[in-house]
Amino acid sequence: MEFASNRRSSADDSYPNHTGRSFFVAMTTLLYVSAGGLAGTIARFLLQGWIQQRAGTGTFPAGTLVINIAGSFILGFVIRYATGTTVIAPDLRAALTIGFCGAFTTMSSFSYESMALLGDGEYVRASFYMGGTILGCLAAVMAGTALANRLL
């Protein structure tokens, strides 16, 4: 796959623990992540409510599904673009990935809503929701990474 072959580093080394970093630098990064988390939380609250209201699907969690796919696209794009260029500073990358995407995407909601659908005997809806989330999020990360590759 093109996106995997162009990776410069593994996913878990995006934020190395720099020994000897100053307290000020660490606090600055923490502030960036916090600001990104605040923005992601607000965006999720507003977008999920808007989607769910428009979808009118009753118990089907359309808002969570769309947010998980959109957040996966954003994460795939930012990680690939930020590690392939110097346009995005490491603190901003942390704000966008750990902060924004971490607060925006909704794995705990996904898990709860999946169990609720299964518990209500909504097996077809649960299957569509779980499969759509997993496959949709994987496809979105691939699409975001591919878009970033085209820009690099």
C-alpha positions in Angstrom: 0.0 0.0 0.0 1.3 3.4 -0.9 0.5 5.1 2.4 2.4 2.4 4.4 5.5 2.4 2.2 5.9 6.2 2.5 5.9 6.2 6.3 9.1 7.6 7.8 8.5 6.3 11.3 6.3 4.0 13.3 3.2 5.4 14.9 4.4 5.2 18.5 7.5 7.4 17.9 5.5 10.5 16.9 6.0 12.1 20.3 9.3 10.9 21.6 10.1 11.5 25.3 13.0 14.1 25.0 15.0 13.7 28.1 16.3 17.1 29.3 13.4 19.1 28.0 12.7 22.2 30.0 9.7 22.5 32.1 8.6 25.5 30.0 8.7 23.4 26.8 6.7 20.6 28.4 4.1 23.1 29.7 3.8 24.7 26.3 3.1 21.3 24.7 0.6 20.6 27.4 -1.2 23.9 26.7 -1.3 23.1 23.0 -2.8 19.6 23.6 -5.3 21.1 26.1 -6.4 23.8 23.5 -6.8 21.1 20.9 -8.8 18.9 23.3 -11.1 21.8 24.1 -11.6 22.5 20.4 -12.2 18.8 19.6 -14.7 18.5 22.5 -16.7 21.5 21.3 -16.6 20.4 17.7 -17.8 16.9 18.6 -20.6 18.2 20.8 -21.9 20.6 18.1 -21.4 18.3 15.1 -22.8 15.2 16.7 -25.9 17.0 17.9 -26.4 18.5 14.4 -25.9 15.2 12.6 -28.1 13.2 15.0 -30.9 15.8 14.7 -30.8 15.8 10.9 -30.5 12.0 10.6 -33.5 11.3 12.7 -32.6 7.7 12.9 -33.8 6.9 16.4 -31.4 4.7 18.1 -28.8 4.5 15.3 -25.8 6.6 16.4 -25.2 8.3 13.0 -23.4 11.3 14.7 -20.8 9.1 16.3 -20.2 7.1 13.1 -19.6 10.3 11.0 -17.4 11.8 13.7 -15.2 8.7 14.0 -14.7 8.6 10.3 -14.0 12.3 10.0 -11.6 12.2 12.9 -9.8 9.3 11.4 -9.4 11.2 8.1 -8.1 14.2 10.0 -5.7 12.1 12.0 -4.3 10.3 9.0 -3.8 13.5 7.1 -2.2 15.4 9.9 0.2 12.7 11.0 1.4 12.0 7.4 1.6 15.7 6.4 3.2 16.8 9.7 5.9 14.1 9.6 6.6 14.7 5.9 7.1 18.5 6.1 8.1 21.2 8.5 4.9 23.2 7.9 3.3 21.8 11.1 5.4 22.3 14.3 5.6 19.4 16.8 3.4 21.3 19.4 0.7 22.0 16.8 0.9 18.4 15.6 0.3 17.3 19.2 -2.6 19.8 19.5 -4.2 18.4 16.4 -3.7 14.7 16.9 -3.6 14.0 20.7 -5.7 17.0 21.6 -8.3 17.6 18.9 -8.6 14.1 17.4 -8.4 12.5 20.8 -11.3 14.6 22.1 -13.2 14.6 18.8 -13.3 10.9 18.1 -15.5 8.7 20.3 -14.3 5.2 20.9 -16.0 5.0 24.3 -19.3 6.2 22.8 -18.8 3.7 19.9 -18.4 0.9 22.4 -21.3 1.9 24.5 -23.7 2.5 21.6 -22.7 -0.9 20.0 -23.5 -2.7 23.3 -26.8 -0.8 23.5 -27.8 -1.8 20.0 -26.9 -5.4 20.7 -28.7 -5.3 24.0 -31.8 -4.0 22.3 -31.7 -6.9 19.8 -30.8 -4.6 17.0 -28.3 -7.0 15.5 -28.5 -5.7 11.9 -28.1 -2.1 12.9 -25.3 -3.0 15.4 -23.5 -4.9 12.6 -23.8 -2.0 10.2 -22.6 0.4 12.8 -19.7 -1.6 14.0 -18.6 -2.6 10.5 -19.1 0.9 9.2 -17.1 2.5 12.0 -14.2 0.1 11.7 -14.0 -0.1 7.9 -14.9 3.6 7.5 -12.3 4.8 9.9 -9.6 2.6 8.3 -10.6 3.9 4.9 -10.6 7.5 6.2 -7.1 7.2 7.6 -5.9 5.8 4.2 -7.6 8.6 2.4 -6.2 11.3 4.7 -2.7 9.8 4.3 -3.1 9.6 0.5 -4.2 13.2 0.4 -1.2 14.3 2.5 1.1 12.2 0.2 -0.2 14.1 -2.8 0.6 17.4 -1.1 4.1 16.4 -0.2 
